[in-house]
Amino acid sequence: MGISQAALAKLVGISQPYYGQIEIGEKVPSADVLQKLAAATDTSVGWLLDNIEDPASADYNTDQRVAVLNDLRAAPGLRALAEDEPMCHVLEISNAEWKGLKSIALSVQPDKDGYLLLLQTIRHIERLASVKGAGRPRKERD
């Protein structure tokens, strides 16, 4: 893009160290910061999060979000995320991601922020796998 971290952070109204933490996945930005980053970089929030150019190209819709809302057994943190419709819209959470988040069983139930971190981690792993070819079986050497 040709802009430094410091310049982009200043443009968006955040500190450069915070921007660096967002970039490497240590921090989850607010919906407002995501929207400002998308505007500053002339991209979409979906692309910033998981390289989705067009939300219609993903299976983004509300079916699984509504299923979480209607499931009385859903984890409270996941329900809190599902209840935040503006956040869900900005994040463009796909049905597959909702299913994945719902299937995670932990001894301690994460709160809403914990589920946001889990979502970001899932997307980061998927991005790395697609870039590096991770997850493919390696060929055995003779």
Beta strands, then each sheet from edge to edge (+ up, - down):
end
